Amino acid sequence: MRDRLRLAAGAAAIALLAAGCGSAASPAPPAPGVTRGVAFRVPAADPRPYGAADTAFGLDVLGAWCRQAPTGNVVLSPESLATGLGLAYLGARGATASAMARVLHLPPAGPALLAGLHARSAAVRGLNGPGVTVAGSDHVWADPSLTTERGYLNDVATGYGAGLWRVPLLSDPGRAVRQINASIDAATRGHIPHLLSPAQVGGSGWVLTDALYLHAAWAAPFQASQTTPGPFTTAAGAHVSAQFMHGNGFRVSTSEGWTAVSLPYRGGKLSMIALLPPPASGSGGCPALAPAALARMQTALTKPARRVAIALPKVSLSSSASLRELLTGLGMGIAFGGDADFSGLSRQACCIGAVVHAATLAVAEKGTVASAATGVGILPSAEPVPSARVVFDRPYLLLVADDATGEPLFLARVANPVA
């Protein structure tokens, strides 16, 4: 696990699915164009339970990640990670699907799930507006020598709007990677131009991609002239000087000792919520935020609420980690072993070999840019006016979420804003 700082904007979630083992005939040249499954007409569904599910999953991952590196910054995209694993979940069966559903906080596969995923995807696309760009795409990439289950293509078309593109993953992985990277590069506005390498997809028969790009301007930008240095106590107990942005008139709510301040973006659909833990938690450790407490604060922030002034550090965060061990600890272990069942995608698939996630988040006076990338590798089978002021001067959380559905686009823990 490692944290590194960089500026970027965009997001991509990818799942690498390896072909069946054994020698195979040379595949045919990749067919042009896209093959789409049948996107079923599904009944209208409420996307808010799926926003709550992704939030609970994101908090689970953030907590486990923080416990592995309690003094470091962490940033992730629950939406991206849930989508990457969600694309794999639609191909899971039996006990594997049950375990993934529990960890992802999702209902069992079926018409209700597809309707909910469809509504979730539409809600994320609907966040676009003046001053706010949320864009992305979902694809299934497959080697032309392999067969992908038609039912799986129907499901990913219905839930995520994804289609299948044929690229020579087995015969010419370098060429295939260039095609996939070009797609991600375009979807993320050039901010993630080289997500994959041929070594990463070597032997893979399928690559599932989800790309997400976020660029959002504050409804009320901070004044750069008011940004000043101030003391911050890091998670390691050190004292550093951070650049604090200052503003007032922000809505605030509290629950279980946590203080939540809402920073709305333009358009009134999307907000960042800055979350300061209870003072008793100090600067170290990884204080747990219960999804129910967060939900209560989010609800309170949508109603007339007390207003406060804030001092919030400018940050530019980046994290990356292999999450196989973490997800196993959360209860998804069966998906990584020989008993896994991903036959809904292909009868040649065995189990998840690796889950890698990376994300960046930059918060400044004008707004926010953010990116994320998730990789899920599936191994082959053996068979084929304020009266108060809130100062974020110790470790805190940042959540970028859809106001209407609660869908968590990005979630971060700031342990040291100048690291």
C-alpha positions as CSV (number, residue, x, y, z in Angstrom):
1,M,0.0,0.0,0.0
2,R,1.4,3.4,-0.9
3,D,0.2,7.0,-1.0
4,R,1.6,9.5,-3.4
5,L,0.6,13.0,-4.3
6,R,-0.3,14.1,-7.8
7,L,-2.7,16.3,-9.6
8,A,-5.1,14.6,-12.0
9,A,-8.8,14.6,-13.0
10,G,-10.7,11.7,-14.2
11,A,-11.5,8.3,-13.0
12,A,-11.4,4.7,-14.4
13,A,-12.4,1.4,-12.9
14,I,-11.1,-1.7,-14.6
15,A,-11.6,-5.4,-14.2
16,L,-9.1,-7.8,-15.9
17,L,-10.6,-11.3,-16.5
18,A,-8.2,-14.0,-17.6
19,A,-9.0,-16.6,-20.3
20,G,-9.2,-20.3,-19.6
21,C,-5.8,-22.0,-19.3
22,G,-4.2,-24.3,-21.8
23,S,-3.1,-23.7,-25.4
24,A,-5.5,-21.9,-27.7
25,A,-5.7,-21.4,-31.4
26,S,-4.6,-18.1,-32.8
27,P,-7.5,-15.8,-32.4
28,A,-9.0,-14.0,-35.4
29,P,-8.3,-10.3,-35.9
30,P,-10.4,-8.1,-33.7
31,A,-13.8,-7.2,-35.1
32,P,-14.6,-3.6,-35.5
33,G,-17.4,-1.9,-33.6
34,V,-19.2,-2.8,-30.5
35,T,-21.6,-5.7,-29.7
36,R,-24.3,-4.8,-27.3
37,G,-26.5,-7.0,-25.2
38,V,-30.2,-6.3,-24.9
39,A,-30.8,-3.5,-22.4
40,F,-34.0,-4.6,-20.9
41,R,-36.8,-2.1,-20.1
42,V,-36.8,-2.1,-16.3
43,P,-39.3,-0.5,-14.0
44,A,-38.4,2.8,-12.4
45,A,-36.4,2.3,-9.2
46,D,-35.1,4.5,-6.4
47,P,-31.3,5.0,-6.7
48,R,-31.0,6.1,-3.1
49,P,-30.6,2.6,-1.6
50,Y,-27.7,2.0,-4.0
51,G,-26.1,5.3,-3.0
52,A,-26.5,4.1,0.6
53,A,-25.0,0.7,-0.3
54,D,-22.0,2.3,-2.0
55,T,-21.5,4.6,0.9
56,A,-21.5,1.8,3.4
57,F,-19.1,-0.2,1.2
58,G,-16.9,2.9,0.8
59,L,-16.7,3.5,4.6
60,D,-15.9,-0.2,5.1
61,V,-13.0,0.0,2.7
62,L,-11.8,3.4,4.0
63,G,-11.8,2.1,7.6
64,A,-9.9,-1.1,6.7
65,W,-7.4,0.8,4.5
66,C,-6.8,3.4,7.2
67,R,-6.2,0.7,9.8
68,Q,-3.4,-0.7,7.5
69,A,-1.8,2.7,7.2
70,P,-3.1,4.8,10.1
71,T,-0.8,7.8,9.6
72,G,-1.3,8.2,5.8
73,N,-3.7,9.9,3.6
74,V,-6.3,7.8,1.8
75,V,-8.5,8.7,-1.1
76,L,-10.8,6.3,-3.0
77,S,-13.9,6.4,-5.2
78,P,-16.6,4.2,-3.7
79,E,-18.6,4.6,-6.9
80,S,-15.7,3.5,-9.1
81,L,-14.7,0.6,-6.9
82,A,-18.3,-0.5,-6.5
83,T,-18.7,-0.4,-10.3
84,G,-15.6,-2.3,-11.0
85,L,-16.6,-5.1,-8.6
86,G,-20.2,-4.7,-9.6
87,L,-19.3,-5.6,-13.2
88,A,-17.7,-8.8,-11.8
89,Y,-20.6,-9.4,-9.5
90,L,-23.0,-9.6,-12.4
91,G,-21.0,-12.6,-13.6
92,A,-20.8,-14.3,-10.2
93,R,-23.0,-17.2,-9.1
94,G,-23.8,-19.2,-6.0
95,A,-21.8,-18.6,-2.8
96,T,-19.5,-16.2,-4.7
97,A,-22.3,-13.9,-5.6
98,S,-23.7,-14.1,-2.0
99,A,-20.4,-13.1,-0.5
100,M,-19.9,-10.2,-3.0
101,A,-23.4,-9.0,-2.4
102,R,-22.8,-8.9,1.4
103,V,-19.5,-6.9,1.0
104,L,-21.0,-4.6,-1.6
105,H,-24.2,-4.2,0.4
106,L,-26.2,-5.1,-2.7
107,P,-29.4,-7.2,-3.1
108,P,-29.3,-10.6,-4.9
109,A,-29.0,-10.7,-8.7
110,G,-32.3,-10.4,-10.5
111,P,-34.7,-7.8,-12.1
112,A,-34.7,-5.6,-9.0
113,L,-30.9,-5.4,-8.9
114,L,-30.7,-4.5,-12.6
115,A,-33.4,-1.8,-12.2
116,G,-31.6,-0.3,-9.2
117,L,-28.2,-0.3,-11.0
118,H,-29.8,1.3,-14.1
119,A,-31.3,4.0,-11.9
120,R,-28.0,4.5,-10.1
121,S,-26.2,4.9,-13.4
122,A,-28.8,7.4,-14.7
123,A,-28.5,9.4,-11.5
124,V,-24.8,9.8,-11.8
125,R,-25.1,10.9,-15.4
126,G,-27.8,13.4,-14.3
127,L,-25.3,15.3,-12.1
128,N,-24.0,17.2,-15.1
129,G,-24.8,20.9,-15.4
130,P,-23.3,24.3,-15.5
131,G,-20.0,24.3,-13.6
132,V,-20.2,20.5,-13.0
133,T,-18.9,17.8,-15.3
134,V,-19.4,14.2,-14.4
135,A,-18.6,11.9,-17.3
136,G,-17.6,8.3,-17.8
137,S,-18.1,5.1,-19.8
138,D,-18.4,1.3,-19.2
139,H,-17.0,-1.3,-21.6
140,V,-16.4,-5.0,-21.8
141,W,-13.3,-5.8,-23.8
142,A,-13.0,-9.4,-25.0
143,D,-10.5,-11.4,-27.1
144,P,-12.2,-12.5,-30.3
145,S,-11.4,-16.2,-29.7
146,L,-13.5,-16.3,-26.6
147,T,-17.2,-16.4,-26.0
148,T,-18.9,-14.2,-23.5
149,E,-22.3,-15.3,-22.1
150,R,-25.1,-13.5,-23.8
151,G,-27.0,-13.2,-20.5
152,Y,-24.0,-11.4,-19.0
153,L,-23.9,-8.9,-21.9
154,N,-27.7,-8.3,-21.4
155,D,-27.1,-7.6,-17.7
156,V,-24.2,-5.2,-18.1
157,A,-26.1,-3.4,-20.9
158,T,-29.1,-3.0,-18.6
159,G,-27.4,-2.1,-15.4
160,Y,-24.4,-0.1,-16.7
161,G,-25.0,0.6,-20.3
162,A,-21.8,-1.4,-21.2
163,G,-21.1,-3.0,-24.6
164,L,-18.5,-5.5,-25.7
165,W,-15.5,-4.6,-27.8
166,R,-13.2,-7.2,-29.3
167,V,-9.5,-6.6,-29.0
168,P,-6.6,-9.1,-29.4
169,L,-5.9,-9.6,-25.7
170,L,-4.3,-13.1,-26.2
171,S,-2.5,-12.7,-29.5
172,D,-1.4,-9.1,-29.3
173,P,-1.8,-7.7,-25.7
174,G,0.3,-4.6,-26.5
175,R,-2.2,-3.6,-29.3
176,A,-5.2,-4.4,-27.1
177,V,-3.8,-2.3,-24.2
178,R,-3.3,0.6,-26.5
179,Q,-6.9,0.5,-27.7
180,I,-8.2,0.2,-24.1
181,N,-5.9,3.0,-22.8
182,A,-7.0,5.2,-25.7
183,S,-10.6,4.7,-24.7
184,I,-9.9,5.5,-21.0
185,D,-7.7,8.5,-22.0
186,A,-10.6,10.0,-24.0
187,A,-13.2,9.3,-21.3
188,T,-11.1,10.9,-18.6
189,R,-10.2,14.0,-20.8
190,G,-6.6,13.0,-21.0
191,H,-5.9,12.7,-17.3
192,I,-5.4,8.9,-17.3
193,P,-3.6,8.2,-20.6
194,H,-1.7,5.0,-19.6
195,L,-3.8,3.1,-17.1
196,L,-2.8,-0.5,-18.2
197,S,0.4,-2.2,-19.4
198,P,0.7,-5.4,-21.5
199,A,2.2,-7.1,-18.4
200,Q,-1.0,-6.4,-16.4
201,V,-3.3,-7.9,-19.0
202,G,-1.1,-10.8,-20.1
203,G,-3.2,-13.9,-20.4
204,S,-6.4,-12.1,-19.8
205,G,-9.4,-12.8,-22.0
206,W,-11.6,-10.0,-20.8
207,V,-11.1,-6.5,-19.5
208,L,-14.0,-4.6,-18.0
209,T,-13.6,-0.8,-17.8
210,D,-15.5,1.9,-16.0
211,A,-14.2,5.5,-16.5
212,L,-15.4,8.5,-14.4
213,Y,-14.4,12.1,-14.7
214,L,-15.3,14.8,-12.2
215,H,-14.6,18.6,-12.4
216,A,-16.9,20.6,-10.2
217,A,-16.9,24.3,-9.3
218,W,-18.1,25.5,-5.9
219,A,-21.4,27.3,-5.7
220,A,-19.5,30.0,-3.7
221,P,-15.8,29.8,-4.5
222,F,-13.3,30.6,-1.8
223,Q,-11.3,33.8,-2.2
224,A,-7.7,33.0,-2.8
225,S,-6.7,36.2,-1.1
226,Q,-8.1,34.8,2.1
227,T,-6.1,31.5,2.0
228,T,-3.6,31.7,4.8
229,P,-1.2,29.3,6.5
230,G,-2.3,27.7,9.8
231,P,-1.4,24.8,12.1
232,F,-2.5,21.2,11.5
233,T,-1.9,18.3,13.7
234,T,-1.3,15.2,11.6
235,A,-2.3,11.6,12.3
236,A,1.3,10.9,13.3
237,G,1.1,13.7,15.9
238,A,3.3,16.1,14.1
239,H,2.6,19.8,13.7
240,V,2.7,21.2,10.2
241,S,1.6,24.4,8.5
242,A,-1.2,23.9,5.9
243,Q,-2.8,26.4,3.5
244,F,-6.4,27.0,4.9
245,M,-9.2,28.3,2.7
246,H,-11.7,30.5,4.7
247,G,-15.4,30.9,4.1
248,N,-18.7,31.3,5.9
249,G,-22.4,30.6,5.6
250,F,-22.0,26.8,5.3
251,R,-24.6,24.4,6.7
252,V,-23.5,22.2,9.6
253,S,-24.9,19.2,11.4
254,T,-23.7,16.8,14.1
255,S,-24.2,13.2,15.1
256,E,-22.4,10.9,17.5
257,G,-19.7,13.6,18.1
258,W,-19.0,14.1,14.3
259,T,-19.4,17.5,12.7
260,A,-20.5,17.6,9.1
261,V,-20.2,20.8,7.0
262,S,-21.7,20.9,3.5
263,L,-19.8,22.6,0.6
264,P,-22.2,22.7,-2.3
265,Y,-21.1,22.8,-6.0
266,R,-22.8,24.8,-8.7
267,G,-26.1,23.5,-9.8
268,G,-27.4,22.4,-6.5
269,K,-27.1,18.6,-7.2
270,L,-23.6,17.7,-5.8
271,S,-21.9,18.6,-2.6
272,M,-18.7,17.8,-0.7
273,I,-19.2,17.1,3.0
274,A,-16.3,17.7,5.2
275,L,-16.5,15.5,8.3
276,L,-14.6,16.3,11.5
277,P,-14.5,13.4,14.0
278,P,-15.1,13.8,17.7
279,P,-12.5,15.7,19.6
280,A,-11.9,12.7,21.9
281,S,-10.6,10.7,19.0
282,G,-7.6,13.0,18.8
283,S,-5.3,13.1,15.8
284,G,-4.3,9.4,15.6
285,G,-6.1,6.2,14.9
286,C,-9.0,5.6,12.5
287,P,-12.2,6.8,14.1
288,A,-15.2,4.8,12.7
289,L,-18.1,6.7,11.1
290,A,-21.2,4.6,11.1
291,P,-23.3,4.8,7.9
292,A,-26.4,5.6,10.0
293,A,-24.7,8.6,11.6
294,L,-23.5,9.9,8.2
295,A,-27.0,9.4,6.8
296,R,-28.5,11.4,9.6
297,M,-26.1,14.3,9.0
298,Q,-26.7,14.2,5.2
299,T,-30.4,14.4,5.8
300,A,-30.0,17.3,8.2
301,L,-27.8,19.2,5.8
302,T,-30.6,19.1,3.1
303,K,-32.9,21.1,5.5
304,P,-32.6,24.5,7.0
305,A,-29.6,24.2,9.3
306,R,-27.3,26.3,11.5
307,R,-24.6,28.1,9.4
308,V,-20.9,28.3,10.3
309,A,-17.6,29.6,9.0
310,I,-14.9,27.1,8.2
311,A,-11.2,26.9,7.7
312,L,-10.5,24.0,5.3
313,P,-7.0,23.0,4.0
314,K,-6.2,22.9,0.3
315,V,-5.3,19.3,-0.5
316,S,-4.0,17.3,-3.4
317,L,-4.2,13.6,-2.5
318,S,-3.4,10.4,-4.2
319,S,-3.6,6.8,-3.0
320,S,-3.1,3.3,-4.5
321,A,-3.3,-0.1,-3.0
322,S,-3.8,-3.8,-3.7
323,L,-7.1,-4.6,-2.0
324,R,-7.3,-8.4,-2.2
325,E,-6.3,-8.8,1.5
326,L,-8.6,-6.0,2.6
327,L,-11.6,-7.4,0.7
328,T,-10.9,-10.9,2.0
329,G,-11.0,-9.4,5.5
330,L,-14.4,-7.8,4.8
331,G,-15.8,-11.2,3.8
332,M,-15.2,-11.6,0.1
333,G,-12.6,-14.3,0.5
334,I,-14.5,-17.0,-1.5
335,A,-14.2,-14.8,-4.6
336,F,-10.4,-15.2,-4.5
337,G,-10.2,-19.0,-4.1
338,G,-10.7,-22.1,-6.2
339,D,-14.3,-22.4,-5.0
340,A,-15.3,-19.1,-6.7
341,D,-17.9,-19.2,-9.4
342,F,-17.9,-16.6,-12.2
343,S,-19.7,-18.8,-14.7
344,G,-22.2,-16.1,-15.4
345,L,-19.4,-14.3,-17.3
346,S,-17.8,-17.3,-18.8
347,R,-17.4,-21.0,-17.8
348,Q,-13.6,-20.4,-18.3
349,A,-13.3,-18.0,-15.4
350,C,-12.0,-19.2,-12.0
351,C,-11.6,-16.5,-9.4
352,I,-10.4,-13.0,-8.6
353,G,-6.6,-12.8,-8.5
354,A,-6.2,-9.2,-7.6
355,V,-8.1,-6.0,-6.9
356,V,-6.1,-2.8,-7.3
357,H,-7.5,0.7,-6.7
358,A,-6.0,4.2,-7.1
359,A,-7.5,7.6,-6.8
360,T,-6.7,11.3,-6.6
361,L,-8.5,14.3,-5.2
362,A,-7.6,18.0,-5.5
363,V,-9.5,20.5,-3.4
364,A,-8.8,24.2,-4.0
365,E,-10.5,27.6,-4.0
366,K,-12.4,27.2,-7.3
367,G,-13.6,23.6,-6.8
368,T,-12.6,20.0,-7.1
369,V,-11.0,17.6,-9.6
370,A,-10.7,13.9,-8.9
371,S,-9.8,10.6,-10.5
372,A,-9.9,6.9,-9.6
373,A,-8.9,3.5,-11.1
374,T,-9.9,0.0,-10.1
375,G,-8.5,-3.2,-11.4
376,V,-10.1,-6.6,-10.7
377,G,-8.2,-9.6,-12.2
378,I,-10.0,-12.9,-12.7
379,L,-7.7,-15.9,-13.0
380,P,-8.3,-18.8,-15.4
381,S,-9.9,-22.0,-14.3
382,A,-8.4,-25.4,-14.9
383,E,-11.3,-26.0,-17.3
384,P,-11.6,-23.9,-20.3
385,V,-23.4,34.2,9.1
386,P,-22.2,32.2,11.4
387,S,-22.3,32.0,15.1
388,A,-19.6,29.3,15.2
389,R,-16.5,28.3,13.3
390,V,-15.3,24.8,12.4
391,V,-11.5,24.5,11.8
392,F,-10.4,21.3,10.2
393,D,-7.0,21.3,12.0
394,R,-6.8,17.5,12.6
395,P,-7.4,14.4,10.5
396,Y,-10.9,14.6,8.8
397,L,-12.9,13.0,6.0
398,L,-14.1,14.4,2.7
399,L,-17.1,12.9,0.9
400,V,-18.3,14.1,-2.6
401,A,-21.9,12.8,-3.0
402,D,-25.0,13.2,-5.0
403,D,-27.4,15.3,-2.9
404,A,-30.5,13.5,-4.2
405,T,-29.3,9.9,-4.0
406,G,-26.4,9.9,-1.7
407,E,-24.2,8.2,-4.3
408,P,-20.6,8.6,-3.0
409,L,-18.4,9.7,-5.9
410,F,-15.3,10.2,-3.8
411,L,-14.3,9.6,-0.2
412,A,-11.0,10.6,1.5
413,R,-9.3,10.7,4.8
414,V,-6.9,13.7,5.2
415,A,-4.3,12.7,7.7
416,N,-1.7,15.3,6.6
417,P,-2.8,18.0,4.1
418,V,0.8,18.8,3.2
419,A,2.2,15.3,2.9
